[in-house]
Amino acid sequence: MRRQRWTQRPEGATWGDFGFDDELGRLNLLTPRKVLEGVAEVRAGRSFCLSLPLDRPGGMVLSAVRRPPRLTPLSFRAGQSGFNYALRQEDPLRTDVFSDDEVSLATQYSTHWDGLAHCGATFDADGDGVPEDVFYNGFRADADLAGPPGEDYRGARRLGVENMAARCVQGRAVMIDLGAHFGPSGRVVGHADLMTVIAADGIVIEPGDMVCLHTGFADRLLEMNGRPDRDLLVSTTSALDGRDEALQRWITESGVVALISDNYAVEALPARSLPNVPCAALPLHEHCLFRLGVYLGELWYLGELAAWLRAHGRTRFLLTAPPLRLPGAVAAPTTPVATV
């Protein structure tokens, strides 16, 4: 018998809209028609890599817990190692020379997708007056994600990012160039600001689109050459005001599949405080990942593409951006490709 995970859902949530057991959220709106709409934006045949080098930002200034990737060689013989170690096979008649390596990395260190298992909330899904730790579509932190206490960590049992990868993540994307409008201002962009930019640039966003927000963050990050200055990055680039309720309503009503930015969290971090009011530290994360099933892309490299689109009077393009198909991961690196 199917277990009822929730009897009430958060206000404005999409829980159940795509099915009781849905683990894709708004990715369900990336239909074959939306893929064709993205393909129709390909006119110049030019592609852009939207990923930072995965060893950037550099260091641990932006996060105290996300370590840079560590690339090491694999040995073909016990006790032998070294950078890019190569082994010629034992048979002297063979000419092959091999090298293997492996990497250890935090999945959210550099360019990545936040999956639906990344952010949940404390919410009374049972309607019994006692809040539980739950994620999108009512999946529980203990039973559905973390698993029984004492078990080896195997990742999320539900809502893992492998579901996103299997869906391919390809369709039409729209660029909103906040950097071109607000420059190095450190502006926290609310709904009114966003609508002004959309109107000024003649941007049209439709359900099933993915939205990219260029702020200049990644461009400045690369200029810092692996030694990021957090305060300078935040003070000279913009980010969304995650606490703005009008902005949250727009995300709900727009039908967007994903919000993608070149900055650290899409929304301003830390968010505006609400004294003596229980609230999320990252309200846009809670609204998008927990309530709506809208994905967040962070630390993407959007500068070159944004400049090309502006120079050619365009805002739409084909985006292909599956994450690594890593079962159980709550987030994953991606090497997105934009084609114009």
C-alpha positions in Angstrom: 0.0 0.0 0.0 1.4 3.4 -1.0 2.4 5.5 2.0 0.8 9.0 2.1 3.7 11.3 2.5 1.7 14.5 3.1 -1.8 15.7 3.7 -1.1 19.4 3.2 1.5 21.1 1.0 3.2 24.5 1.4 1.2 27.5 0.0 1.9 27.9 -3.7 3.8 24.6 -3.9 3.7 22.3 -6.9 3.7 19.1 -4.8 1.5 16.5 -6.5 1.0 18.5 -9.7 3.2 16.1 -11.7 2.2 13.0 -9.8 2.4 11.6 -6.3 5.9 10.1 -6.8 7.3 12.8 -9.0 11.1 13.5 -8.5 11.6 15.9 -11.4 9.6 19.0 -10.5 9.5 21.7 -13.2 11.8 19.6 -15.3 8.6 18.0 -16.5 8.0 21.2 -18.5 11.0 20.5 -20.6 8.9 18.7 -23.3 9.9 17.8 -26.8 8.2 21.1 -27.9 10.5 23.0 -25.6 13.6 21.2 -27.1 12.4 22.2 -30.6 12.0 25.8 -29.4 15.6 25.7 -28.2 16.8 24.2 -31.4 15.0 26.9 -33.4 17.2 29.5 -31.7 20.3 28.0 -33.3 21.1 30.3 -36.3 24.9 31.1 -36.1 26.1 27.5 -35.3 28.3 28.9 -32.6 28.7 27.1 -29.2 29.8 28.6 -25.8 31.2 26.6 -22.9 29.4 27.9 -19.8 31.5 26.1 -17.2 34.3 27.6 -15.1 37.4 25.5 -14.8 36.4 23.1 -12.0 39.4 24.2 -9.8 37.8 27.6 -9.6 36.9 29.7 -7.5 40.2 28.6 -5.8 40.8 28.0 -2.1 38.0 27.9 0.4 37.2 31.6 0.7 33.6 31.3 -0.7 32.8 28.2 1.4 34.4 26.9 4.5 33.3 23.3 3.7 33.6 22.9 -0.1 37.1 21.9 -0.9 38.9 22.3 -4.3 39.1 19.2 -6.4 42.1 16.9 -5.9 43.3 15.1 -9.0 45.6 12.2 -8.4 47.1 9.4 -10.5 46.1 5.8 -10.4 48.8 3.2 -10.1 48.8 0.1 -12.2 51.1 -1.6 -9.8 51.0 -1.8 -6.0 53.3 0.7 -4.4 53.9 2.8 -7.5 52.5 6.2 -8.0 53.4 9.6 -9.3 51.9 12.4 -11.5 50.3 10.9 -14.6 51.9 7.6 -14.0 52.2 5.6 -17.2 52.8 1.8 -17.4 54.1 0.1 -20.5 52.6 -3.4 -20.5 54.8 -6.3 -19.5 54.9 -7.8 -23.0 57.9 -6.2 -24.8 56.0 -6.5 -28.1 53.3 -4.2 -26.9 53.6 -0.5 -27.6 50.8 0.8 -25.4 51.5 3.4 -22.7 48.7 4.1 -20.2 47.8 6.7 -17.6 44.7 6.9 -15.4 43.7 9.3 -12.7 40.9 9.9 -10.2 39.4 13.0 -8.7 37.9 13.9 -5.3 35.7 17.0 -5.5 32.8 18.8 -3.7 29.9 18.6 -6.1 29.1 22.3 -5.5 32.6 23.7 -5.5 32.5 25.1 -9.0 29.9 25.2 -11.9 27.0 23.0 -10.8 23.4 22.3 -10.5 21.6 22.2 -7.2 19.2 19.2 -7.3 15.9 18.9 -5.4 17.5 17.0 -2.6 19.8 19.9 -1.8 17.3 22.1 0.2 14.3 21.1 2.2 12.4 22.8 5.0 10.8 22.2 8.4 7.1 21.9 7.5 4.0 20.2 9.0 3.3 18.0 6.0 1.1 15.6 8.1 -1.2 18.3 9.3 -0.8 17.1 12.9 0.7 20.3 14.2 4.2 18.8 14.4 6.6 20.0 11.6 8.9 17.4 9.9 12.1 17.8 7.8 10.8 17.4 4.3 11.9 18.1 0.7 10.1 18.6 -2.6 6.9 16.6 -3.0 6.9 15.6 0.6 9.9 13.3 0.6 11.3 12.9 4.1 14.8 13.7 5.1 15.1 10.6 7.3 13.4 7.9 5.3 13.7 9.0 1.7 17.0 10.9 1.6 19.4 10.1 4.5 18.3 6.5 5.2 18.3 4.7 8.6 20.9 5.9 11.2 24.1 4.0 11.2 24.0 3.0 7.6 26.9 3.9 5.3 26.1 7.1 3.4 24.9 6.2 -0.1 23.3 9.5 -1.1 19.7 10.5 -1.5 17.4 7.5 -2.1 14.9 9.9 -3.7 15.3 13.2 -5.6 18.9 12.4 -6.5 20.4 14.4 -9.3 20.6 11.3 -11.5 17.0 11.8 -12.3 17.9 15.2 -13.7 20.7 13.7 -15.8 18.5 11.0 -17.3 16.1 13.7 -18.5 19.1 15.4 -20.3 18.3 19.0 -19.5 18.1 20.5 -23.0 15.8 23.3 -24.2 15.4 27.0 -24.6 17.2 29.3 -22.3 16.8 33.1 -21.9 19.6 35.5 -20.8 18.9 38.4 -18.4 22.0 40.6 -18.3 21.9 42.2 -14.9 25.5 43.2 -15.2 24.8 45.3 -18.3 22.2 47.3 -16.4 23.5 47.5 -12.9 27.3 47.3 -13.5 29.6 47.0 -10.5 27.0 48.2 -8.0 26.5 45.2 -5.7 22.8 45.7 -6.2 20.3 43.3 -4.6 17.8 42.8 -7.4 14.1 42.6 -6.5 11.0 42.1 -8.6 10.7 45.7 -9.7 14.4 45.8 -10.9 14.0 42.5 -12.7 10.9 43.6 -14.5 12.6 46.9 -15.6 15.5 44.9 -17.1 13.1 42.5 -18.9 11.1 45.3 -20.4 14.2 47.3 -21.4 15.7 44.4 -23.3 12.4 43.1 -24.7 12.8 39.8 -23.0 10.1 37.2 -23.3 10.0 34.3 -20.8 7.6 31.4 -21.3 6.7 28.3 -19.2 9.4 25.6 -19.7 12.2 28.1 -20.3 15.5 28.2 -18.3 16.6 31.6 -17.2 20.2 32.7 -17.0 21.3 35.7 -14.9 24.6 37.3 -15.9 26.0 39.5 -13.1 29.7 39.5 -13.9 30.6 37.5 -10.8 32.3 34.7 -12.7 34.2 37.1 -15.0 35.7 38.9 -11.9 36.3 35.5 -10.2 38.5 34.4 -13.2 40.5 37.7 -13.0 41.3 36.9 -9.4 43.3 33.8 -10.7 42.4 31.4 -7.9 42.6 33.9 -5.1 39.0 35.1 -4.7 38.2 38.2 -2.7 34.7 37.5 -1.4 33.9 41.0 -0.3 34.9 42.5 -3.6 32.9 40.0 -5.6 29.8 40.6 -3.6 30.1 44.4 -3.6 30.7 44.7 -7.4 28.1 42.2 -8.7 24.3 41.8 -8.3 22.2 39.0 -7.0 18.5 38.3 -6.6 16.6 39.4 -3.4 15.4 36.0 -2.3 13.2 37.5 0.4 11.2 39.6 -2.1 7.7 38.0 -2.1 6.8 39.6 -5.5 9.9 38.0 -7.0 8.9 34.6 -5.6 5.4 35.0 -7.0 6.9 35.8 -10.4 9.0 32.6 -10.3 5.9 30.6 -9.4 3.7 32.2 -12.1 6.4 32.2 -14.9 6.7 28.5 -15.1 10.5 28.6 -15.5 12.3 25.3 -15.1 15.5 26.7 -13.7 17.2 29.9 -12.5 20.9 29.9 -13.4 23.5 32.5 -12.4 27.2 33.2 -12.6 27.3 34.0 -8.9 27.6 31.9 -5.7 24.0 31.3 -4.8 21.7 33.0 -7.4 20.2 34.9 -4.5 22.0 37.5 -2.2 23.8 35.7 0.6 23.1 36.4 3.4 19.4 37.2 2.7 17.7 40.2 4.4 17.0 39.3 8.0 13.5 39.1 9.5 13.9 39.8 13.2 12.1 37.3 15.5 10.4 35.6 12.6 11.2 31.9 11.8 12.5 31.9 8.2 14.9 30.3 5.8 18.5 31.6 5.6 18.2 31.0 1.8 14.6 31.9 1.0 15.0 31.5 -2.8 16.5 28.1 -2.4 13.6 27.1 -0.2 11.0 28.5 -2.6 12.5 27.0 -5.7 13.9 23.6 -4.7 11.5 22.8 -1.8 8.1 24.3 -3.0 8.3 24.5 -6.7 10.8 21.9 -8.0 12.7 24.7 -9.8 16.4 23.9 -10.2 19.2 26.4 -9.4 22.5 26.6 -11.4 25.3 28.3 -9.7 28.8 29.6 -10.6 28.2 29.3 -14.3 30.4 31.2 -16.8 28.0 33.4 -18.6 30.1 36.5 -19.6 31.2 35.6 -23.1 27.7 34.4 -24.1 26.0 37.4 -22.6 28.3 39.8 -24.5 27.7 37.9 -27.8 23.9 37.9 -27.3 23.8 41.6 -26.5 26.0 42.4 -29.5 23.6 40.5 -31.8 20.4 41.8 -30.2 19.4 38.4 -28.9 18.4 36.9 -25.6 17.4 33.3 -26.4 19.6 30.2 -27.1 19.7 26.5 -27.0 21.0 25.2 -23.7 22.3 21.7 -23.1 23.3 21.1 -19.5 22.9 17.6 -17.9 24.6 17.1 -14.6 26.9 14.2 -13.9 24.7 11.0 -13.6 25.9 10.3 -10.1 23.2 8.2 -8.3 22.3 9.7 -4.9 24.0 13.0 -5.3 22.2 16.1 -4.1 24.0 18.3 -6.6 26.5 17.8 -9.4 29.0 19.5 -11.6 27.9 20.3 -15.2 29.7 21.5 -18.3 26.8 23.4 -20.0 26.9 24.3 -23.7 25.0 27.2 -25.2 24.4 27.1 -28.9 23.3 30.2 -30.8 
